[in-house]
Amino acid sequence: MSVRKLKVVLTRRLPDAVETRMRELFDAELNLKDQPMDRAALQAAVQRAEVLVPTITDVIDADLINGAGDQLKMIANFGAGVDHIDIDAAVARGIIVTNTPGVLTEDTADLAMSLILAVSRRIVEGAQVVAEGRFEGWTPTWMCGRKLWGKRLGIVGMGRIGQALARRARAFGLQVHYHNRKPVSALIEEELGATYWDDLDQMLARMDIVSLNCPATKDTHHLLSAERLARLQPHAILINTARGDLIDEAALSQAVATRSLSGVGLDVFENEPAIHPGLLGHPNVVLLPHLGSATLEARQDMGDRVIANVMTYQNGHRPPDRVIPAML
């Protein structure tokens, strides 16, 4: 006897192997054009899907969820962050929400460390000089950046990615400091040689490099406001590979314009894909197009986690990566 397959709607193109496996296991509807669904398309999708597989480009708000058909039972997010999904509205409707935690930890930490290196050592600026044919030979005083060894790195958010970044930072001789809702275990602190600050403002004022690695929530929106940006030292470097709205981008562009910071490295933006024009065209600002999880391995692993969550639900069990409001 054949088993009925769940109707699963994917909002974006996923790796071929992931899509193929989904077609084998589910009644999977693919997005062959790989264009983000507009509002009307999303509204239509939640009217026919039993499982919706969205990405960060989809706004799954309360209005969309409340307008969904009764058949929608699960939102299996392709990605770790769920700030684009109204979890409370989903729970109220009895809709399970899952994500893909852990699989992009190392890749995002790699990128954060890459941005620290790129900004500190003016790597992008130097590469442009060579590409434009302006390199005229080595001189003792030209293109000097700053060494990393012995500098203080302040990590905001010491979860999986923050800890992975701290391990990389120690290998480069950085002194690790961190701010978190609560201290990590003494064992992890000892391993990382990390110093905990319960007061974010106090930490920011003392760091050479600050990296944002915390989730986007109501409490962390514009965590780095104009007031907090002003607390950073003029030689400080700011890195963000988490979520764009952690920083007041208008205030950051003003800090860049007045040279209140030594450098900035961003992989995410407040109104992505739009970028504040005040951040463009500065040699000490390195901007990347949201590459944090952009490795073949991470995207495959993310897809595999989505499939595992949906399969577990289809088999009548609790999905391993279920997101509940208390977790946020």
N, C-alpha and C positions, 0 to 999 in steps of 0.2 A: 504494500500500500504506500503510495507516495505521500510525503509530508509537505504540507503547504509551506511555501517560502514567504518570509516577511517581505513586505514592500519597502525597499530602502531607496531613498532619493539622495543622491550626492549633489551638492551644490557647485562643486568645482571638479576639474580633472585631478585625479590622483595618479600615482605611479601605475604603470601598466599592469604590473604583477598584482597590485592591490585591487585594481578594478576587475581583473580577470577572476581573482579568487572570490570577490564579492558576487560576480555574476554566477559563479558556480554554487555558492552557498545561499544566496538570497535572490529575490526578484528585484534586482538592482537596476535603477534608472540612472544612467551616467549623464554628465554634462560634457558633451562632445566638443562644444565650442570653447570651453574653458573661459567663458566670460562670467563675471559675477552676476548672480541673479538680481534683477531689480525687485522692487517691493512687490509688484504684482506677481512675479514669478515665484517669489517666496510664499506669498499668500496661497497661490495655487498648489505649491508643493506640500504645505502642511495640511491641505485638504485631502491629499491622496496618500501621503506617506504614513507608514506605521513607524518607521525609523527615519529621521532626518539626519544627514551627515553634513553639518555645516563646517565652515572654516572661519578664521578671524575676519574675513571680509564681509561676513553676513551679520546683520543686526537682528538678533532674535529677541525682540523686546516683548513686553507684556501684551501689547496690542496684537502682535503676531501670534503669540502663544494662545491668547484667549480666543482668537479667531480660528484656531486650528480645529480640524474635525476630531470627533471622538476616537477615531482610529489611531491618532498619533500617540504613541506610548513611550517613545524614546528619542532623545536628541543625543547622538553619539558624536561629540565634537572631535574634529581632526585637528588636534593641537592641545597644549597644556592649559593655556589661558582661557578663561571662560567669562571674561568681563564683557563680552559682546552678547551674552545670553542672560536673560532675567531668570535666575535660578529660582527665586521665590515664586514667580508666576508659574514656572514649570511644576514645581512641587505642589502648588495649590491645585493644579489640574491633574495631579497624579502622573506626571510625565517624568520619566527617569532621565537624568543628564549625566553623561560620562565625558571624560577627557582622556588625554594620553600623557600622563606625567612621567618624568624620568627619562624618556627616550631621547630628549633633545638636550639633556643636561651638559654633556661633555662638549657638544658642538657649539652651544651658546657660550659656554665658558671659554672655549678656544677663540671665539670671535671677540669676546670682551677683552681677552688678553691681547689679541691682535690689534684692537683699537688703542689699547694703552701703549703698545709699542709704536704703532703708526703715528699717533699724535706726539708722543714724547720724542721720537727720533726723526720726525718730519719726513716720514717715508713716502707718503703720497706726494707731498710737495717736491721732494727730490726726484721721484719718478717722472713727474710732469716736466721738470727741468730737462731731463735727458730726452724724453719723448719729443719735446719742442725744439731740440737742438741747441739748447742754451748752456750746456755743460762745457766749460772752457778749461777745466782742470782743477785739481785739488788746491785749496788754500787753507791756511791754519784757522781762519776766523769765519769761514763761510758755512752756512747751513748747519750751525751748531744747535743741537737739541739738548735734551736733558737725560742724564743717566737714570736708570731705575734702581740700581743697587742702593739699599739704605733708605729709600723713600718710604713714606707712610701711605698705605692704601686703605681707604675707608669704604667698606662694603655695606651698602644699605640693603638688608634682606639676606640673612644667612641661611637660606634653604639649600636645596640640592645644588642649584647653579652657583649661589654665593660661595658655598664650600668648595665646589670644583674650581672656581676662580681663585680662591685662597690658596689651594694647593699649587696651582700654576704660579701664582704670585710669589710664593715662598721660594720656588726654584729660581726666580729672578732676583732674589735677595730683598724683596719688599717686606716691610713690617706690616702685618695684617691687623687692622682694626675693624670693628663691625658694630652696626646698630640693628637690632631686631626687636620684635615684640617681647621676646624673652631670651635670655642667654641660651646658647646651645649647651650640650652636656660638657662637663669638665674634661672628659676624654677627648672630645672633638676640639675643644679649645686648646688643649695641650698639643694635640697633633698638629694643629694649624698655627700654633704660637700666636693665637688671636687675642686681642684685647677688646672687651665688651664695653660699649657705651650705652647707657639707658637714655641719655639725653642726646638726640640727634644734632641739635644746634651746637653743642659742645664739641662733638666729634668733627662736624663739618669745618669748623674754624681751625682745626689742627692738621688737616690732611693735605698731602701733596697731590693725591689722586683720589677721586670719589667715583665709585661705580654703583649704579642703580641696578639691583637684581631682585626687587620685590614685586609682588603681583599688583595689578591695578584694581583698586577697590574704591568705595566711596571715601574711605579714610585716607587713601594715598593719592587722590586726585590733586595735582599741583603740589605734591609733597615738597618739591623744590620751587617755592614761590620766589618772588622778587626779593623778599626779606631774607630768605634762606640762601639764595644765590649770593647775596651781598656778604654773607658770612664766610664764603670761601676766600682763601688767600689769592692774591693776584697771580701767583705762580702756579696755582692749582689747575689740574686737568679734570674735566667731567666726562664720564662715560655712561651711556645709557643703551643697554641691549634688552631692556625689559618691556616697558610700554611707554608710548609717547606722552600720554597725559600725566605722567609722573612729574613732568617739568612744565612750568609756565613758559611756553615757547617764546612768547612776546618778550617776557622779562629776560630770557636767555639771550635772545637776539640783541637786546640792549646791552647786556653784559659783554657780549662779543664785540659790539661796536665801540664800547668804551674801554676795551681791553682790560676788563675787570677779571678775566680769566686768561690763563696761558694757552689753553687749548680745549677743544671739545671733540668728542667722538660719539656719533649717534647712529644707531641702526634702526631706530623707531622714531615716529613723529606724532605730534599731538593730533593732527588732522590728516593722517596718512590716507592717501599717498601725497597729499599736498604738503609742502614744506614752507615754513615761514621764510619769506624772501630775505629777511634780515640775517639768515644763517648761511646764505649762499655767497660764494665768491671770496671767502676768507681762507687764506693759506693754512691757518691754524685750526680749521674746522674740517673734520673728516666725516662725510655723510655717506652711509651705505643704504642700499634698498632692501632693508629688512631681511638680512641674510642669516640670522641667528641659527635657524634650524635647516638651512639650505645645504644639506649634504644628502647624497643619494641614500646613505644608510639611515639617516634620521627620518627622512620622509617615508621610507619603506617600513621602518619600525613603527612610526605613527599609524600608518595604515593597518599594520598587523594588530596594534592595540585596539583600533576601532573594531576590527573584525572579531577580536576576542571578546570585546564587550557585548557586541550584538549577538554573537553566538551564545554567550552565556545567558543572555536574556531570553533568546529564542528557546533555549533548553530548560527554561523555567527557574533559573538561578539568579542570584544577585550579581550584577556585573562588577568586576574587580575594581574598576576605576570610577565608581559612582560618586558624583559630586553632590554634597549637601550643603545648605547655607552655613552650618556651623563650621565648615572647613574653610570658609573664605575670610 
